[in-house]
Amino acid sequence: MKGPCLPALALVLGSLTACRPAGGAPAPIVVVDDAGDTLRLAGPARRIVSLNPATTELLFALGAGDRVVGRTDACDYPAAARAIPSVGGGFPPVLEPVLARRPDLVVLYRMTANEPVAARLRELGVPALRLRTDRLADVARAARTLGTVTRRSRAGDSLAAALLAEVDAARDGTAGADRPGVALLASDQPLIALGAGSFLSELAELAGARNVFTDVAAPSVPTSLEAIAARSPAAVLLVGGIPAGFTRRPEWQVIPAVRAGRILSLTESAFNRPSPRGPAAARDLARRLDALLSRTAAGAIP
């Protein structure tokens, strides 16, 4: 090795040594989750049970999909996730199948129903990371946290920055536009509309539309046909896999958008959960809405 390279080599070795405690072991990983708890991991998580479709998708996007050893029945994206053993549902999960996967980290959606399981996992010495993934900003934050616990911080930071940049670009692109009103329905029996607190409401906004129930701060609200008709949506969007057949019933014809056939069924998983695919889903929704409203304005029923 040539002499001039030695100082540079010493500098690199010195920086690597600075990242380690005195004994030479890797520095522990410390993160604060969305429940406010501090998690300390001796090293990067290697056997992860992800109990949230959004975090399962994020782990694959970060290049850590090979570390996921357990998932929920709903964790269906990407396709490789379906090959991972399922531990059942995740809201709340059953503890025994989770422990059977011998996890060194369990990632849960931050909700009240999951608190007892998280507490029990901690009692058993299994780190439980609770992350909220309700909005795209939450997804960006979760990407950074998951990047830290898997020691893929660069990938997490990059994914988060790219996602937030796309969201900002979408907002800028629709600023000042004439926004068609849409009613987002998650159930017909009982009749449930989505409010401003839902991910779909955010997606509709990024697509250049306006949720006619945006005055409702909650994620969802019971409603009625009369209430929907009074808000006069330009289109009705059906989410969560509910079939469109019920809109053919006579009582639904009180809504002009239904009579005109301005109905979209959003069945793809990108519409059902916040994820890195959110901006692309918003662009797809914008195209579909534009095509729907253009066709029905011309008198054609889709």
ChimeraX commands (.cxc) that place a marker at each C-alpha (Angstrom):
marker #1 position 0.00,0.00,0.00 radius 0.5
marker #1 position 1.34,3.44,-0.89 radius 0.5
marker #1 position 2.21,5.74,1.95 radius 0.5
marker #1 position -0.26,8.61,1.15 radius 0.5
marker #1 position -3.20,6.19,1.61 radius 0.5
marker #1 position -2.35,5.40,5.23 radius 0.5
marker #1 position -3.77,8.59,6.81 radius 0.5
marker #1 position -7.06,8.08,4.98 radius 0.5
marker #1 position -7.23,4.46,6.12 radius 0.5
marker #1 position -6.58,5.49,9.71 radius 0.5
marker #1 position -9.35,8.06,9.46 radius 0.5
marker #1 position -11.86,5.45,8.24 radius 0.5
marker #1 position -10.87,2.96,10.93 radius 0.5
marker #1 position -11.11,5.65,13.55 radius 0.5
marker #1 position -14.64,6.57,12.49 radius 0.5
marker #1 position -15.73,2.94,12.59 radius 0.5
marker #1 position -14.26,2.53,16.06 radius 0.5
marker #1 position -16.11,5.63,17.24 radius 0.5
marker #1 position -19.42,3.95,16.41 radius 0.5
marker #1 position -18.71,1.13,18.85 radius 0.5
marker #1 position -18.68,1.04,22.64 radius 0.5
marker #1 position -15.40,0.50,24.45 radius 0.5
marker #1 position -15.65,-3.30,24.29 radius 0.5
marker #1 position -15.82,-3.31,20.50 radius 0.5
marker #1 position -19.46,-4.52,20.35 radius 0.5
marker #1 position -21.86,-2.73,17.97 radius 0.5
marker #1 position -23.69,0.20,19.50 radius 0.5
marker #1 position -27.21,-0.62,20.71 radius 0.5
marker #1 position -30.20,0.67,18.76 radius 0.5
marker #1 position -32.54,3.03,20.60 radius 0.5
marker #1 position -35.85,4.29,19.18 radius 0.5
marker #1 position -38.99,5.89,20.58 radius 0.5
marker #1 position -42.21,4.46,19.13 radius 0.5
marker #1 position -45.54,6.19,18.50 radius 0.5
marker #1 position -46.79,5.16,21.94 radius 0.5
marker #1 position -43.91,7.11,23.51 radius 0.5
marker #1 position -42.05,4.00,24.67 radius 0.5
marker #1 position -38.27,3.72,24.30 radius 0.5
marker #1 position -37.05,0.47,22.75 radius 0.5
marker #1 position -33.46,-0.68,23.12 radius 0.5
marker #1 position -32.18,-3.40,20.82 radius 0.5
marker #1 position -28.75,-4.98,21.20 radius 0.5
marker #1 position -28.48,-5.10,17.41 radius 0.5
marker #1 position -30.56,-4.89,14.24 radius 0.5
marker #1 position -33.78,-6.90,14.25 radius 0.5
marker #1 position -33.35,-10.19,12.39 radius 0.5
marker #1 position -36.63,-12.02,13.06 radius 0.5
marker #1 position -39.52,-9.58,12.73 radius 0.5
marker #1 position -43.20,-10.35,13.08 radius 0.5
marker #1 position -45.09,-7.51,11.39 radius 0.5
marker #1 position -48.73,-7.23,12.45 radius 0.5
marker #1 position -49.66,-4.35,10.15 radius 0.5
marker #1 position -49.87,-4.57,6.34 radius 0.5
marker #1 position -48.38,-1.08,6.04 radius 0.5
marker #1 position -45.25,-1.96,8.04 radius 0.5
marker #1 position -44.87,-5.30,6.26 radius 0.5
marker #1 position -44.88,-3.43,2.96 radius 0.5
marker #1 position -42.39,-0.89,4.33 radius 0.5
marker #1 position -39.97,-3.58,5.50 radius 0.5
marker #1 position -39.88,-5.04,2.00 radius 0.5
marker #1 position -39.44,-1.58,0.49 radius 0.5
marker #1 position -36.45,-1.06,2.79 radius 0.5
marker #1 position -34.82,-4.27,1.61 radius 0.5
marker #1 position -35.51,-6.05,4.90 radius 0.5
marker #1 position -38.25,-8.36,3.69 radius 0.5
marker #1 position -36.02,-11.39,4.31 radius 0.5
marker #1 position -36.14,-10.58,8.03 radius 0.5
marker #1 position -39.94,-10.82,8.26 radius 0.5
marker #1 position -40.77,-14.23,9.75 radius 0.5
marker #1 position -44.44,-13.62,10.53 radius 0.5
marker #1 position -47.28,-11.51,9.12 radius 0.5
marker #1 position -51.06,-11.10,9.33 radius 0.5
marker #1 position -53.59,-12.53,6.90 radius 0.5
marker #1 position -54.00,-9.02,5.46 radius 0.5
marker #1 position -50.28,-8.57,4.66 radius 0.5
marker #1 position -50.57,-9.34,0.95 radius 0.5
marker #1 position -48.12,-6.89,-0.66 radius 0.5
marker #1 position -45.63,-7.35,-2.17 radius 0.5
marker #1 position -46.31,-10.81,-3.55 radius 0.5
marker #1 position -43.28,-12.18,-1.66 radius 0.5
marker #1 position -45.01,-11.33,1.62 radius 0.5
marker #1 position -47.63,-14.00,0.96 radius 0.5
marker #1 position -44.98,-16.71,1.27 radius 0.5
marker #1 position -44.30,-15.73,4.90 radius 0.5
marker #1 position -46.21,-17.75,7.54 radius 0.5
marker #1 position -49.30,-15.93,8.79 radius 0.5
marker #1 position -50.03,-15.59,12.50 radius 0.5
marker #1 position -53.68,-14.70,11.86 radius 0.5
marker #1 position -55.18,-11.28,12.45 radius 0.5
marker #1 position -53.39,-8.25,13.80 radius 0.5
marker #1 position -56.12,-6.16,15.45 radius 0.5
marker #1 position -55.58,-7.59,18.05 radius 0.5
marker #1 position -53.23,-10.52,17.39 radius 0.5
marker #1 position -53.23,-13.88,19.15 radius 0.5
marker #1 position -50.03,-14.09,21.19 radius 0.5
marker #1 position -49.17,-17.79,20.83 radius 0.5
marker #1 position -48.69,-17.88,17.02 radius 0.5
marker #1 position -46.61,-14.70,17.26 radius 0.5
marker #1 position -44.28,-16.22,19.86 radius 0.5
marker #1 position -44.04,-19.43,17.85 radius 0.5
marker #1 position -42.16,-17.47,15.17 radius 0.5
marker #1 position -39.40,-16.69,17.75 radius 0.5
marker #1 position -39.30,-12.95,16.97 radius 0.5
marker #1 position -36.67,-10.53,18.18 radius 0.5
marker #1 position -39.04,-7.68,17.27 radius 0.5
marker #1 position -42.82,-7.44,16.91 radius 0.5
marker #1 position -44.26,-4.46,15.03 radius 0.5
marker #1 position -47.86,-3.57,15.88 radius 0.5
marker #1 position -50.30,-0.93,14.74 radius 0.5
marker #1 position -50.66,1.63,17.52 radius 0.5
marker #1 position -54.23,1.18,18.77 radius 0.5
marker #1 position -55.95,0.53,22.09 radius 0.5
marker #1 position -56.85,-3.07,21.23 radius 0.5
marker #1 position -53.16,-3.92,20.75 radius 0.5
marker #1 position -51.96,-2.50,24.08 radius 0.5
marker #1 position -52.42,-5.69,26.18 radius 0.5
marker #1 position -50.47,-7.77,23.66 radius 0.5
marker #1 position -47.68,-5.20,23.51 radius 0.5
marker #1 position -47.48,-5.16,27.31 radius 0.5
marker #1 position -47.35,-8.97,27.49 radius 0.5
marker #1 position -44.62,-9.11,24.84 radius 0.5
marker #1 position -42.53,-6.68,26.86 radius 0.5
marker #1 position -43.05,-8.81,30.00 radius 0.5
marker #1 position -41.69,-11.78,28.05 radius 0.5
marker #1 position -38.66,-9.82,26.91 radius 0.5
marker #1 position -39.78,-9.43,23.27 radius 0.5
marker #1 position -39.44,-5.84,22.00 radius 0.5
marker #1 position -42.79,-4.50,20.78 radius 0.5
marker #1 position -42.72,-1.53,18.42 radius 0.5
marker #1 position -46.02,0.33,18.05 radius 0.5
marker #1 position -46.34,2.52,14.97 radius 0.5
marker #1 position -49.27,4.61,13.78 radius 0.5
marker #1 position -49.77,4.45,10.00 radius 0.5
marker #1 position -52.92,6.50,9.38 radius 0.5
marker #1 position -51.54,9.12,6.97 radius 0.5
marker #1 position -48.71,9.30,4.46 radius 0.5
marker #1 position -46.65,11.43,6.86 radius 0.5
marker #1 position -46.98,8.55,9.35 radius 0.5
marker #1 position -45.65,6.15,6.70 radius 0.5
marker #1 position -42.61,8.37,6.18 radius 0.5
marker #1 position -41.94,8.47,9.92 radius 0.5
marker #1 position -42.41,4.68,10.18 radius 0.5
marker #1 position -39.95,4.18,7.31 radius 0.5
marker #1 position -37.29,6.04,9.26 radius 0.5
marker #1 position -38.01,4.11,12.46 radius 0.5
marker #1 position -37.97,0.73,10.72 radius 0.5
marker #1 position -34.80,1.76,8.92 radius 0.5
marker #1 position -33.20,2.40,12.31 radius 0.5
marker #1 position -34.21,-0.91,13.94 radius 0.5
marker #1 position -33.01,-2.88,10.90 radius 0.5
marker #1 position -29.85,-0.74,10.55 radius 0.5
marker #1 position -31.01,0.37,7.13 radius 0.5
marker #1 position -31.28,4.03,8.07 radius 0.5
marker #1 position -30.09,5.29,4.71 radius 0.5
marker #1 position -32.84,3.35,2.94 radius 0.5
marker #1 position -35.42,4.55,5.48 radius 0.5
marker #1 position -34.41,8.19,5.15 radius 0.5
marker #1 position -34.37,7.95,1.35 radius 0.5
marker #1 position -37.81,6.33,1.17 radius 0.5
marker #1 position -39.28,8.87,3.60 radius 0.5
marker #1 position -37.84,11.84,1.73 radius 0.5
marker #1 position -39.04,10.56,-1.65 radius 0.5
marker #1 position -42.54,9.88,-0.31 radius 0.5
marker #1 position -42.91,13.33,1.26 radius 0.5
marker #1 position -41.57,15.00,-1.89 radius 0.5
marker #1 position -44.20,13.19,-3.99 radius 0.5
marker #1 position -46.94,14.22,-1.56 radius 0.5
marker #1 position -45.82,17.86,-1.71 radius 0.5
marker #1 position -45.70,17.73,-5.51 radius 0.5
marker #1 position -49.23,16.33,-5.64 radius 0.5
marker #1 position -50.53,19.06,-3.33 radius 0.5
marker #1 position -48.83,21.74,-5.41 radius 0.5
marker #1 position -50.22,20.23,-8.61 radius 0.5
marker #1 position -53.82,20.39,-7.41 radius 0.5
marker #1 position -53.65,23.74,-5.60 radius 0.5
marker #1 position -56.38,26.09,-6.78 radius 0.5
marker #1 position -58.02,23.42,-8.94 radius 0.5
marker #1 position -61.79,23.03,-9.19 radius 0.5
marker #1 position -62.24,19.98,-6.97 radius 0.5
marker #1 position -65.15,17.61,-7.65 radius 0.5
marker #1 position -66.85,16.41,-4.47 radius 0.5
marker #1 position -66.74,12.67,-3.75 radius 0.5
marker #1 position -68.47,10.53,-1.15 radius 0.5
marker #1 position -66.23,7.78,0.21 radius 0.5
marker #1 position -68.28,4.83,1.46 radius 0.5
marker #1 position -66.77,1.99,3.49 radius 0.5
marker #1 position -69.97,0.03,4.18 radius 0.5
marker #1 position -73.59,-0.06,3.03 radius 0.5
marker #1 position -75.04,-2.01,5.98 radius 0.5
marker #1 position -74.71,0.01,8.12 radius 0.5
marker #1 position -74.03,2.95,5.85 radius 0.5
marker #1 position -70.59,4.33,6.76 radius 0.5
marker #1 position -68.86,7.30,5.13 radius 0.5
marker #1 position -65.19,8.17,5.53 radius 0.5
marker #1 position -64.30,11.51,7.11 radius 0.5
marker #1 position -61.28,13.78,7.02 radius 0.5
marker #1 position -59.35,11.53,9.42 radius 0.5
marker #1 position -59.17,8.69,6.92 radius 0.5
marker #1 position -56.34,7.84,4.55 radius 0.5
marker #1 position -58.79,7.74,1.62 radius 0.5
marker #1 position -59.78,11.33,2.30 radius 0.5
marker #1 position -56.11,12.32,2.06 radius 0.5
marker #1 position -55.76,10.30,-1.15 radius 0.5
marker #1 position -58.83,11.97,-2.68 radius 0.5
marker #1 position -57.35,15.37,-1.85 radius 0.5
marker #1 position -54.03,14.44,-3.51 radius 0.5
marker #1 position -56.02,13.28,-6.54 radius 0.5
marker #1 position -57.59,16.72,-6.88 radius 0.5
marker #1 position -60.98,15.76,-5.42 radius 0.5
marker #1 position -62.80,16.88,-2.27 radius 0.5
marker #1 position -64.32,14.57,0.32 radius 0.5
marker #1 position -67.88,15.84,0.88 radius 0.5
marker #1 position -67.59,14.57,4.49 radius 0.5
marker #1 position -64.38,16.47,5.14 radius 0.5
marker #1 position -66.16,18.44,7.88 radius 0.5
marker #1 position -66.15,15.18,9.89 radius 0.5
marker #1 position -62.78,15.03,11.66 radius 0.5
marker #1 position -63.09,11.32,12.52 radius 0.5
marker #1 position -61.91,8.58,10.12 radius 0.5
marker #1 position -65.51,7.41,9.61 radius 0.5
marker #1 position -69.08,8.30,10.48 radius 0.5
marker #1 position -72.50,6.60,10.24 radius 0.5
marker #1 position -74.61,8.39,7.65 radius 0.5
marker #1 position -77.80,8.15,5.58 radius 0.5
marker #1 position -78.83,8.34,1.95 radius 0.5
marker #1 position -80.44,11.72,2.63 radius 0.5
marker #1 position -77.21,13.08,4.12 radius 0.5
marker #1 position -75.18,11.94,1.11 radius 0.5
marker #1 position -77.71,13.40,-1.32 radius 0.5
marker #1 position -77.68,16.72,0.56 radius 0.5
marker #1 position -73.92,16.98,0.08 radius 0.5
marker #1 position -74.35,16.43,-3.67 radius 0.5
marker #1 position -71.17,14.48,-4.52 radius 0.5
marker #1 position -70.07,14.40,-8.15 radius 0.5
marker #1 position -69.11,10.73,-7.67 radius 0.5
marker #1 position -69.43,7.93,-5.13 radius 0.5
marker #1 position -66.32,5.92,-4.29 radius 0.5
marker #1 position -66.68,2.47,-2.75 radius 0.5
marker #1 position -63.76,1.20,-0.69 radius 0.5
marker #1 position -62.89,-1.83,1.39 radius 0.5
marker #1 position -64.20,-4.34,-1.14 radius 0.5
marker #1 position -67.91,-3.57,-0.80 radius 0.5
marker #1 position -69.72,-4.50,-4.05 radius 0.5
marker #1 position -71.41,-1.82,-6.14 radius 0.5
marker #1 position -74.61,-3.83,-6.62 radius 0.5
marker #1 position -76.46,-2.21,-3.71 radius 0.5
marker #1 position -76.41,1.16,-5.53 radius 0.5
marker #1 position -78.92,-0.26,-8.03 radius 0.5
marker #1 position -81.61,-0.45,-5.37 radius 0.5
marker #1 position -84.46,2.06,-5.86 radius 0.5
marker #1 position -83.78,4.01,-2.66 radius 0.5
marker #1 position -80.24,4.84,-3.83 radius 0.5
marker #1 position -81.55,6.74,-6.84 radius 0.5
marker #1 position -82.14,9.73,-4.57 radius 0.5
marker #1 position -78.43,10.51,-5.10 radius 0.5
marker #1 position -77.85,12.14,-8.53 radius 0.5
marker #1 position -74.33,10.71,-8.86 radius 0.5
marker #1 position -75.73,7.20,-8.43 radius 0.5
marker #1 position -78.49,7.80,-11.00 radius 0.5
marker #1 position -75.84,9.00,-13.46 radius 0.5
marker #1 position -73.62,5.97,-12.85 radius 0.5
marker #1 position -70.77,7.99,-11.37 radius 0.5
marker #1 position -69.51,5.18,-9.12 radius 0.5
marker #1 position -65.97,3.87,-8.66 radius 0.5
marker #1 position -65.01,0.70,-6.79 radius 0.5
marker #1 position -61.53,0.99,-5.29 radius 0.5
marker #1 position -60.56,-2.59,-4.49 radius 0.5
marker #1 position -56.76,-2.49,-4.88 radius 0.5
marker #1 position -54.74,-2.69,-1.67 radius 0.5
marker #1 position -53.01,0.63,-2.42 radius 0.5
marker #1 position -56.36,2.32,-1.76 radius 0.5
marker #1 position -56.96,0.44,1.48 radius 0.5
marker #1 position -53.81,1.29,3.43 radius 0.5
marker #1 position -51.27,4.11,3.65 radius 0.5
marker #1 position -48.05,2.94,2.00 radius 0.5
marker #1 position -45.21,4.11,-0.24 radius 0.5
marker #1 position -47.63,3.46,-3.12 radius 0.5
marker #1 position -49.90,6.28,-1.90 radius 0.5
marker #1 position -48.81,8.98,-4.39 radius 0.5
marker #1 position -49.08,6.54,-7.30 radius 0.5
marker #1 position -52.54,5.51,-6.08 radius 0.5
marker #1 position -53.54,9.20,-5.97 radius 0.5
marker #1 position -52.43,9.68,-9.58 radius 0.5
marker #1 position -54.38,6.57,-10.60 radius 0.5
marker #1 position -57.46,7.85,-8.78 radius 0.5
marker #1 position -57.16,11.22,-10.52 radius 0.5
marker #1 position -57.09,9.53,-13.94 radius 0.5
marker #1 position -60.04,7.27,-13.12 radius 0.5
marker #1 position -62.11,10.11,-11.73 radius 0.5
marker #1 position -61.38,12.30,-14.73 radius 0.5
marker #1 position -62.36,9.50,-17.12 radius 0.5
marker #1 position -65.53,8.72,-15.13 radius 0.5
marker #1 position -66.73,12.31,-14.95 radius 0.5
marker #1 position -65.90,12.93,-18.61 radius 0.5
marker #1 position -67.82,9.87,-19.79 radius 0.5
marker #1 position -70.89,10.51,-17.67 radius 0.5
marker #1 position -70.90,14.18,-18.63 radius 0.5
marker #1 position -71.13,13.03,-22.23 radius 0.5
marker #1 position -74.10,10.85,-21.34 radius 0.5
marker #1 position -72.35,7.44,-21.27 radius 0.5
marker #1 position -72.79,5.16,-18.26 radius 0.5
marker #1 position -69.52,3.38,-17.32 radius 0.5
marker link #1:1,2 radius 0.2
marker link #1:2,3 radius 0.2
marker link #1:3,4 radius 0.2
marker link #1:4,5 radius 0.2
marker link #1:5,6 radius 0.2
marker link #1:6,7 radius 0.2
marker link #1:7,8 radius 0.2
marker link #1:8,9 radius 0.2
marker link #1:9,10 radius 0.2
marker link #1:10,11 radius 0.2
marker link #1:11,12 radius 0.2
marker link #1:12,13 radius 0.2
marker link #1:13,14 radius 0.2
marker link #1:14,15 radius 0.2
marker link #1:15,16 radius 0.2
marker link #1:16,17 radius 0.2
marker link #1:17,18 radius 0.2
marker link #1:18,19 radius 0.2
marker link #1:19,20 radius 0.2
marker link #1:20,21 radius 0.2
marker link #1:21,22 radius 0.2
marker link #1:22,23 radius 0.2
marker link #1:23,24 radius 0.2
marker link #1:24,25 radius 0.2
marker link #1:25,26 radius 0.2
marker link #1:26,27 radius 0.2
marker link #1:27,28 radius 0.2
marker link #1:28,29 radius 0.2
marker link #1:29,30 radius 0.2
marker link #1:30,31 radius 0.2
marker link #1:31,32 radius 0.2
marker link #1:32,33 radius 0.2
marker link #1:33,34 radius 0.2
marker link #1:34,35 radius 0.2
marker link #1:35,36 radius 0.2
marker link #1:36,37 radius 0.2
marker link #1:37,38 radius 0.2
marker link #1:38,39 radius 0.2
marker link #1:39,40 radius 0.2
marker link #1:40,41 radius 0.2
marker link #1:41,42 radius 0.2
marker link #1:42,43 radius 0.2
marker link #1:43,44 radius 0.2
marker link #1:44,45 radius 0.2
marker link #1:45,46 radius 0.2
marker link #1:46,47 radius 0.2
marker link #1:47,48 radius 0.2
marker link #1:48,49 radius 0.2
marker link #1:49,50 radius 0.2
marker link #1:50,51 radius 0.2
marker link #1:51,52 radius 0.2
marker link #1:52,53 radius 0.2
marker link #1:53,54 radius 0.2
marker link #1:54,55 radius 0.2
marker link #1:55,56 radius 0.2
marker link #1:56,57 radius 0.2
marker link #1:57,58 radius 0.2
marker link #1:58,59 radius 0.2
marker link #1:59,60 radius 0.2
marker link #1:60,61 radius 0.2
marker link #1:61,62 radius 0.2
marker link #1:62,63 radius 0.2
marker link #1:63,64 radius 0.2
marker link #1:64,65 radius 0.2
marker link #1:65,66 radius 0.2
marker link #1:66,67 radius 0.2
marker link #1:67,68 radius 0.2
marker link #1:68,69 radius 0.2
marker link #1:69,70 radius 0.2
marker link #1:70,71 radius 0.2
marker link #1:71,72 radius 0.2
marker link #1:72,73 radius 0.2
marker link #1:73,74 radius 0.2
marker link #1:74,75 radius 0.2
marker link #1:75,76 radius 0.2
marker link #1:76,77 radius 0.2
marker link #1:77,78 radius 0.2
marker link #1:78,79 radius 0.2
marker link #1:79,80 radius 0.2
marker link #1:80,81 radius 0.2
marker link #1:81,82 radius 0.2
marker link #1:82,83 radius 0.2
marker link #1:83,84 radius 0.2
marker link #1:84,85 radius 0.2
marker link #1:85,86 radius 0.2
marker link #1:86,87 radius 0.2
marker link #1:87,88 radius 0.2
marker link #1:88,89 radius 0.2
marker link #1:89,90 radius 0.2
marker link #1:90,91 radius 0.2
marker link #1:91,92 radius 0.2
marker link #1:92,93 radius 0.2
marker link #1:93,94 radius 0.2
marker link #1:94,95 radius 0.2
marker link #1:95,96 radius 0.2
marker link #1:96,97 radius 0.2
marker link #1:97,98 radius 0.2
marker link #1:98,99 radius 0.2
marker link #1:99,100 radius 0.2
marker link #1:100,101 radius 0.2
marker link #1:101,102 radius 0.2
marker link #1:102,103 radius 0.2
marker link #1:103,104 radius 0.2
marker link #1:104,105 radius 0.2
marker link #1:105,106 radius 0.2
marker link #1:106,107 radius 0.2
marker link #1:107,108 radius 0.2
marker link #1:108,109 radius 0.2
marker link #1:109,110 radius 0.2
marker link #1:110,111 radius 0.2
marker link #1:111,112 radius 0.2
marker link #1:112,113 radius 0.2
marker link #1:113,114 radius 0.2
marker link #1:114,115 radius 0.2
marker link #1:115,116 radius 0.2
marker link #1:116,117 radius 0.2
marker link #1:117,118 radius 0.2
marker link #1:118,119 radius 0.2
marker link #1:119,120 radius 0.2
marker link #1:120,121 radius 0.2
marker link #1:121,122 radius 0.2
marker link #1:122,123 radius 0.2
marker link #1:123,124 radius 0.2
marker link #1:124,125 radius 0.2
marker link #1:125,126 radius 0.2
marker link #1:126,127 radius 0.2
marker link #1:127,128 radius 0.2
marker link #1:128,129 radius 0.2
marker link #1:129,130 radius 0.2
marker link #1:130,131 radius 0.2
marker link #1:131,132 radius 0.2
marker link #1:132,133 radius 0.2
marker link #1:133,134 radius 0.2
marker link #1:134,135 radius 0.2
marker link #1:135,136 radius 0.2
marker link #1:136,137 radius 0.2
marker link #1:137,138 radius 0.2
marker link #1:138,139 radius 0.2
marker link #1:139,140 radius 0.2
marker link #1:140,141 radius 0.2
marker link #1:141,142 radius 0.2
marker link #1:142,143 radius 0.2
marker link #1:143,144 radius 0.2
marker link #1:144,145 radius 0.2
marker link #1:145,146 radius 0.2
marker link #1:146,147 radius 0.2
marker link #1:147,148 radius 0.2
marker link #1:148,149 radius 0.2
marker link #1:149,150 radius 0.2
marker link #1:150,151 radius 0.2
marker link #1:151,152 radius 0.2
marker link #1:152,153 radius 0.2
marker link #1:153,154 radius 0.2
marker link #1:154,155 radius 0.2
marker link #1:155,156 radius 0.2
marker link #1:156,157 radius 0.2
marker link #1:157,158 radius 0.2
marker link #1:158,159 radius 0.2
marker link #1:159,160 radius 0.2
marker link #1:160,161 radius 0.2
marker link #1:161,162 radius 0.2
marker link #1:162,163 radius 0.2
marker link #1:163,164 radius 0.2
marker link #1:164,165 radius 0.2
marker link #1:165,166 radius 0.2
marker link #1:166,167 radius 0.2
marker link #1:167,168 radius 0.2
marker link #1:168,169 radius 0.2
marker link #1:169,170 radius 0.2
marker link #1:170,171 radius 0.2
marker link #1:171,172 radius 0.2
marker link #1:172,173 radius 0.2
marker link #1:173,174 radius 0.2
marker link #1:174,175 radius 0.2
marker link #1:175,176 radius 0.2
marker link #1:176,177 radius 0.2
marker link #1:177,178 radius 0.2
marker link #1:178,179 radius 0.2
marker link #1:179,180 radius 0.2
marker link #1:180,181 radius 0.2
marker link #1:181,182 radius 0.2
marker link #1:182,183 radius 0.2
marker link #1:183,184 radius 0.2
marker link #1:184,185 radius 0.2
marker link #1:185,186 radius 0.2
marker link #1:186,187 radius 0.2
marker link #1:187,188 radius 0.2
marker link #1:188,189 radius 0.2
marker link #1:189,190 radius 0.2
marker link #1:190,191 radius 0.2
marker link #1:191,192 radius 0.2
marker link #1:192,193 radius 0.2
marker link #1:193,194 radius 0.2
marker link #1:194,195 radius 0.2
marker link #1:195,196 radius 0.2
marker link #1:196,197 radius 0.2
marker link #1:197,198 radius 0.2
marker link #1:198,199 radius 0.2
marker link #1:199,200 radius 0.2
marker link #1:200,201 radius 0.2
marker link #1:201,202 radius 0.2
marker link #1:202,203 radius 0.2
marker link #1:203,204 radius 0.2
marker link #1:204,205 radius 0.2
marker link #1:205,206 radius 0.2
marker link #1:206,207 radius 0.2
marker link #1:207,208 radius 0.2
marker link #1:208,209 radius 0.2
marker link #1:209,210 radius 0.2
marker link #1:210,211 radius 0.2
marker link #1:211,212 radius 0.2
marker link #1:212,213 radius 0.2
marker link #1:213,214 radius 0.2
marker link #1:214,215 radius 0.2
marker link #1:215,216 radius 0.2
marker link #1:216,217 radius 0.2
marker link #1:217,218 radius 0.2
marker link #1:218,219 radius 0.2
marker link #1:219,220 radius 0.2
marker link #1:220,221 radius 0.2
marker link #1:221,222 radius 0.2
marker link #1:222,223 radius 0.2
marker link #1:223,224 radius 0.2
marker link #1:224,225 radius 0.2
marker link #1:225,226 radius 0.2
marker link #1:226,227 radius 0.2
marker link #1:227,228 radius 0.2
marker link #1:228,229 radius 0.2
marker link #1:229,230 radius 0.2
marker link #1:230,231 radius 0.2
marker link #1:231,232 radius 0.2
marker link #1:232,233 radius 0.2
marker link #1:233,234 radius 0.2
marker link #1:234,235 radius 0.2
marker link #1:235,236 radius 0.2
marker link #1:236,237 radius 0.2
marker link #1:237,238 radius 0.2
marker link #1:238,239 radius 0.2
marker link #1:239,240 radius 0.2
marker link #1:240,241 radius 0.2
marker link #1:241,242 radius 0.2
marker link #1:242,243 radius 0.2
marker link #1:243,244 radius 0.2
marker link #1:244,245 radius 0.2
marker link #1:245,246 radius 0.2
marker link #1:246,247 radius 0.2
marker link #1:247,248 radius 0.2
marker link #1:248,249 radius 0.2
marker link #1:249,250 radius 0.2
marker link #1:250,251 radius 0.2
marker link #1:251,252 radius 0.2
marker link #1:252,253 radius 0.2
marker link #1:253,254 radius 0.2
marker link #1:254,255 radius 0.2
marker link #1:255,256 radius 0.2
marker link #1:256,257 radius 0.2
marker link #1:257,258 radius 0.2
marker link #1:258,259 radius 0.2
marker link #1:259,260 radius 0.2
marker link #1:260,261 radius 0.2
marker link #1:261,262 radius 0.2
marker link #1:262,263 radius 0.2
marker link #1:263,264 radius 0.2
marker link #1:264,265 radius 0.2
marker link #1:265,266 radius 0.2
marker link #1:266,267 radius 0.2
marker link #1:267,268 radius 0.2
marker link #1:268,269 radius 0.2
marker link #1:269,270 radius 0.2
marker link #1:270,271 radius 0.2
marker link #1:271,272 radius 0.2
marker link #1:272,273 radius 0.2
marker link #1:273,274 radius 0.2
marker link #1:274,275 radius 0.2
marker link #1:275,276 radius 0.2
marker link #1:276,277 radius 0.2
marker link #1:277,278 radius 0.2
marker link #1:278,279 radius 0.2
marker link #1:279,280 radius 0.2
marker link #1:280,281 radius 0.2
marker link #1:281,282 radius 0.2
marker link #1:282,283 radius 0.2
marker link #1:283,284 radius 0.2
marker link #1:284,285 radius 0.2
marker link #1:285,286 radius 0.2
marker link #1:286,287 radius 0.2
marker link #1:287,288 radius 0.2
marker link #1:288,289 radius 0.2
marker link #1:289,290 radius 0.2
marker link #1:290,291 radius 0.2
marker link #1:291,292 radius 0.2
marker link #1:292,293 radius 0.2
marker link #1:293,294 radius 0.2
marker link #1:294,295 radius 0.2
marker link #1:295,296 radius 0.2
marker link #1:296,297 radius 0.2
marker link #1:297,298 radius 0.2
marker link #1:298,299 radius 0.2
marker link #1:299,300 radius 0.2
marker link #1:300,301 radius 0.2
marker link #1:301,302 radius 0.2
view
